[in-house]
């Protein structure tokens, strides 16, 4: 983590925005994995 001086304040608004963006990206990543998994299962069923 960054070294902060005693006088520097943490920008909570910016941190909250960054955290929300990160959670949004994680959610979409997990949803994409779920969709890929469904596609692979369907492919295996059709392949038989």
Jmol script that loads the backbone (N, CA, C; Angstrom):
load data "model"
ATOM      1  N   UNK A   1       0.837  -1.182   0.000  1.00  0.00           N
ATOM      2  CA  UNK A   1       0.000   0.000   0.000  1.00  0.00           C
ATOM      3  C   UNK A   1       0.881   1.243   0.000  1.00  0.00           C
ATOM      4  N   UNK A   2       0.298   2.319  -0.356  1.00  0.00           N
ATOM      5  CA  UNK A   2       1.056   3.557  -0.468  1.00  0.00           C
ATOM      6  C   UNK A   2       1.454   4.076   0.913  1.00  0.00           C
ATOM      7  N   UNK A   3       2.617   4.703   0.950  1.00  0.00           N
ATOM      8  CA  UNK A   3       3.025   5.375   2.187  1.00  0.00           C
ATOM      9  C   UNK A   3       2.359   6.746   2.217  1.00  0.00           C
ATOM     10  N   UNK A   4       1.655   7.003   3.282  1.00  0.00           N
ATOM     11  CA  UNK A   4       0.959   8.285   3.401  1.00  0.00           C
ATOM     12  C   UNK A   4       1.557   9.077   4.561  1.00  0.00           C
ATOM     13  N   UNK A   5       1.658  10.370   4.340  1.00  0.00           N
ATOM     14  CA  UNK A   5       2.121  11.232   5.411  1.00  0.00           C
ATOM     15  C   UNK A   5       1.018  11.420   6.438  1.00  0.00           C
ATOM     16  N   UNK A   6       1.375  11.938   7.582  1.00  0.00           N
ATOM     17  CA  UNK A   6       0.375  12.129   8.640  1.00  0.00           C
ATOM     18  C   UNK A   6      -0.693  13.142   8.240  1.00  0.00           C
ATOM     19  N   UNK A   7      -0.333  14.086   7.373  1.00  0.00           N
ATOM     20  CA  UNK A   7      -1.270  15.143   7.013  1.00  0.00           C
ATOM     21  C   UNK A   7      -2.170  14.793   5.824  1.00  0.00           C
ATOM     22  N   UNK A   8      -1.839  13.705   5.110  1.00  0.00           N
ATOM     23  CA  UNK A   8      -2.651  13.337   3.951  1.00  0.00           C
ATOM     24  C   UNK A   8      -3.909  12.624   4.400  1.00  0.00           C
ATOM     25  N   UNK A   9      -5.028  12.991   3.784  1.00  0.00           N
ATOM     26  CA  UNK A   9      -6.296  12.347   4.094  1.00  0.00           C
ATOM     27  C   UNK A   9      -6.612  11.317   3.020  1.00  0.00           C
ATOM     28  N   UNK A  10      -7.317  10.278   3.411  1.00  0.00           N
ATOM     29  CA  UNK A  10      -7.743   9.251   2.469  1.00  0.00           C
ATOM     30  C   UNK A  10      -9.004   9.750   1.776  1.00  0.00           C
ATOM     31  N   UNK A  11      -9.024   9.624   0.471  1.00  0.00           N
ATOM     32  CA  UNK A  11     -10.188  10.046  -0.314  1.00  0.00           C
ATOM     33  C   UNK A  11     -11.177   8.881  -0.363  1.00  0.00           C
ATOM     34  N   UNK A  12     -12.127   8.872   0.591  1.00  0.00           N
ATOM     35  CA  UNK A  12     -13.066   7.766   0.704  1.00  0.00           C
ATOM     36  C   UNK A  12     -14.009   7.685  -0.497  1.00  0.00           C
ATOM     37  N   UNK A  13     -14.347   8.818  -1.075  1.00  0.00           N
ATOM     38  CA  UNK A  13     -15.229   8.820  -2.242  1.00  0.00           C
ATOM     39  C   UNK A  13     -14.544   8.097  -3.407  1.00  0.00           C
ATOM     40  N   UNK A  14     -13.265   8.391  -3.617  1.00  0.00           N
ATOM     41  CA  UNK A  14     -12.512   7.752  -4.698  1.00  0.00           C
ATOM     42  C   UNK A  14     -12.325   6.267  -4.404  1.00  0.00           C
ATOM     43  N   UNK A  15     -12.042   5.922  -3.151  1.00  0.00           N
ATOM     44  CA  UNK A  15     -11.877   4.513  -2.765  1.00  0.00           C
ATOM     45  C   UNK A  15     -13.170   3.742  -2.983  1.00  0.00           C
ATOM     46  N   UNK A  16     -14.294   4.341  -2.619  1.00  0.00           N
ATOM     47  CA  UNK A  16     -15.597   3.692  -2.788  1.00  0.00           C
ATOM     48  C   UNK A  16     -15.867   3.459  -4.277  1.00  0.00           C
ATOM     49  N   UNK A  17     -15.572   4.451  -5.079  1.00  0.00           N
ATOM     50  CA  UNK A  17     -15.770   4.327  -6.529  1.00  0.00           C
ATOM     51  C   UNK A  17     -14.901   3.214  -7.101  1.00  0.00           C
ATOM     52  N   UNK A  18     -13.644   3.156  -6.691  1.00  0.00           N
ATOM     53  CA  UNK A  18     -12.739   2.115  -7.168  1.00  0.00           C
ATOM     54  C   UNK A  18     -13.209   0.736  -6.736  1.00  0.00           C
ATOM     55  N   UNK A  19     -13.684   0.620  -5.487  1.00  0.00           N
ATOM     56  CA  UNK A  19     -14.143  -0.669  -4.984  1.00  0.00           C
ATOM     57  C   UNK A  19     -15.388  -1.116  -5.747  1.00  0.00           C
ATOM     58  N   UNK A  20     -16.305  -0.199  -6.015  1.00  0.00           N
ATOM     59  CA  UNK A  20     -17.518  -0.540  -6.768  1.00  0.00           C
ATOM     60  C   UNK A  20     -17.160  -0.991  -8.180  1.00  0.00           C
ATOM     61  N   UNK A  21     -16.207  -0.318  -8.802  1.00  0.00           N
ATOM     62  CA  UNK A  21     -15.771  -0.719 -10.143  1.00  0.00           C
ATOM     63  C   UNK A  21     -15.130  -2.102 -10.107  1.00  0.00           C
ATOM     64  N   UNK A  22     -14.334  -2.377  -9.099  1.00  0.00           N
ATOM     65  CA  UNK A  22     -13.688  -3.685  -8.979  1.00  0.00           C
ATOM     66  C   UNK A  22     -14.721  -4.785  -8.771  1.00  0.00           C
ATOM     67  N   UNK A  23     -15.708  -4.542  -7.909  1.00  0.00           N
ATOM     68  CA  UNK A  23     -16.749  -5.539  -7.674  1.00  0.00           C
ATOM     69  C   UNK A  23     -17.566  -5.772  -8.944  1.00  0.00           C
ATOM     70  N   UNK A  24     -17.816  -4.724  -9.695  1.00  0.00           N
ATOM     71  CA  UNK A  24     -18.547  -4.829 -10.955  1.00  0.00           C
ATOM     72  C   UNK A  24     -17.780  -5.718 -11.932  1.00  0.00           C
ATOM     73  N   UNK A  25     -16.461  -5.512 -12.028  1.00  0.00           N
ATOM     74  CA  UNK A  25     -15.630  -6.317 -12.924  1.00  0.00           C
ATOM     75  C   UNK A  25     -15.582  -7.775 -12.485  1.00  0.00           C
ATOM     76  N   UNK A  26     -15.483  -8.020 -11.185  1.00  0.00           N
ATOM     77  CA  UNK A  26     -15.462  -9.389 -10.671  1.00  0.00           C
ATOM     78  C   UNK A  26     -16.785 -10.086 -10.974  1.00  0.00           C
ATOM     79  N   UNK A  27     -17.882  -9.367 -10.774  1.00  0.00           N
ATOM     80  CA  UNK A  27     -19.201  -9.943 -11.052  1.00  0.00           C
ATOM     81  C   UNK A  27     -19.324 -10.357 -12.516  1.00  0.00           C
ATOM     82  N   UNK A  28     -18.881  -9.509 -13.420  1.00  0.00           N
ATOM     83  CA  UNK A  28     -18.959  -9.834 -14.844  1.00  0.00           C
ATOM     84  C   UNK A  28     -18.019 -10.976 -15.206  1.00  0.00           C
ATOM     85  N   UNK A  29     -16.854 -11.025 -14.606  1.00  0.00           N
ATOM     86  CA  UNK A  29     -15.907 -12.121 -14.842  1.00  0.00           C
ATOM     87  C   UNK A  29     -16.523 -13.453 -14.433  1.00  0.00           C
ATOM     88  N   UNK A  30     -17.131 -13.495 -13.237  1.00  0.00           N
ATOM     89  CA  UNK A  30     -17.753 -14.727 -12.761  1.00  0.00           C
ATOM     90  C   UNK A  30     -18.945 -15.124 -13.633  1.00  0.00           C
ATOM     91  N   UNK A  31     -19.710 -14.153 -14.078  1.00  0.00           N
ATOM     92  CA  UNK A  31     -20.847 -14.447 -14.953  1.00  0.00           C
ATOM     93  C   UNK A  31     -20.357 -15.016 -16.279  1.00  0.00           C
ATOM     94  N   UNK A  32     -19.256 -14.487 -16.815  1.00  0.00           N
ATOM     95  CA  UNK A  32     -18.699 -15.000 -18.062  1.00  0.00           C
ATOM     96  C   UNK A  32     -18.220 -16.434 -17.894  1.00  0.00           C
ATOM     97  N   UNK A  33     -17.603 -16.742 -16.764  1.00  0.00           N
ATOM     98  CA  UNK A  33     -17.152 -18.115 -16.513  1.00  0.00           C
ATOM     99  C   UNK A  33     -18.351 -19.057 -16.465  1.00  0.00           C
ATOM    100  N   UNK A  34     -19.421 -18.612 -15.832  1.00  0.00           N
ATOM    101  CA  UNK A  34     -20.638 -19.424 -15.742  1.00  0.00           C
ATOM    102  C   UNK A  34     -21.204 -19.678 -17.139  1.00  0.00           C
ATOM    103  N   UNK A  35     -21.234 -18.660 -17.986  1.00  0.00           N
ATOM    104  CA  UNK A  35     -21.738 -18.816 -19.356  1.00  0.00           C
ATOM    105  C   UNK A  35     -20.843 -19.753 -20.167  1.00  0.00           C
ATOM    106  N   UNK A  36     -19.541 -19.649 -20.002  1.00  0.00           N
ATOM    107  CA  UNK A  36     -18.615 -20.531 -20.709  1.00  0.00           C
ATOM    108  C   UNK A  36     -18.825 -21.972 -20.261  1.00  0.00           C
ATOM    109  N   UNK A  37     -19.023 -22.154 -18.960  1.00  0.00           N
ATOM    110  CA  UNK A  37     -19.271 -23.484 -18.422  1.00  0.00           C
ATOM    111  C   UNK A  37     -20.533 -24.091 -19.031  1.00  0.00           C
ATOM    112  N   UNK A  38     -21.592 -23.311 -19.137  1.00  0.00           N
ATOM    113  CA  UNK A  38     -22.832 -23.789 -19.753  1.00  0.00           C
ATOM    114  C   UNK A  38     -22.593 -24.169 -21.209  1.00  0.00           C
ATOM    115  N   UNK A  39     -21.824 -23.367 -21.913  1.00  0.00           N
ATOM    116  CA  UNK A  39     -21.519 -23.641 -23.318  1.00  0.00           C
ATOM    117  C   UNK A  39     -20.737 -24.934 -23.479  1.00  0.00           C
ATOM    118  N   UNK A  40     -19.773 -25.172 -22.596  1.00  0.00           N
ATOM    119  CA  UNK A  40     -18.985 -26.403 -22.669  1.00  0.00           C
ATOM    120  C   UNK A  40     -19.841 -27.628 -22.371  1.00  0.00           C
ATOM    121  N   UNK A  41     -20.733 -27.517 -21.400  1.00  0.00           N
ATOM    122  CA  UNK A  41     -21.637 -28.635 -21.099  1.00  0.00           C
ATOM    123  C   UNK A  41     -22.518 -28.942 -22.300  1.00  0.00           C
ATOM    124  N   UNK A  42     -23.052 -27.911 -22.925  1.00  0.00           N
ATOM    125  CA  UNK A  42     -23.893 -28.089 -24.105  1.00  0.00           C
ATOM    126  C   UNK A  42     -23.087 -28.723 -25.233  1.00  0.00           C
ATOM    127  N   UNK A  43     -21.872 -28.270 -25.435  1.00  0.00           N
ATOM    128  CA  UNK A  43     -20.999 -28.830 -26.472  1.00  0.00           C
ATOM    129  C   UNK A  43     -20.759 -30.321 -26.225  1.00  0.00           C
ATOM    130  N   UNK A  44     -20.502 -30.694 -24.972  1.00  0.00           N
ATOM    131  CA  UNK A  44     -20.264 -32.108 -24.653  1.00  0.00           C
ATOM    132  C   UNK A  44     -21.509 -32.962 -24.888  1.00  0.00           C
ATOM    133  N   UNK A  45     -22.681 -32.415 -24.599  1.00  0.00           N
ATOM    134  CA  UNK A  45     -23.920 -33.149 -24.845  1.00  0.00           C
ATOM    135  C   UNK A  45     -24.133 -33.351 -26.344  1.00  0.00           C
ATOM    136  N   UNK A  46     -23.917 -32.320 -27.117  1.00  0.00           N
ATOM    137  CA  UNK A  46     -24.110 -32.402 -28.578  1.00  0.00           C
ATOM    138  C   UNK A  46     -23.061 -33.308 -29.201  1.00  0.00           C
ATOM    139  N   UNK A  47     -21.865 -33.292 -28.676  1.00  0.00           N
ATOM    140  CA  UNK A  47     -20.750 -34.070 -29.215  1.00  0.00           C
ATOM    141  C   UNK A  47     -21.021 -35.564 -29.130  1.00  0.00           C
ATOM    142  N   UNK A  48     -21.745 -36.013 -28.108  1.00  0.00           N
ATOM    143  CA  UNK A  48     -22.006 -37.451 -27.931  1.00  0.00           C
ATOM    144  C   UNK A  48     -22.810 -37.987 -29.030  1.00  0.00           C
TER     145      UNK A  48
END
end "model"
wireframe off; spacefill off
backbone 0.3
color backbone group
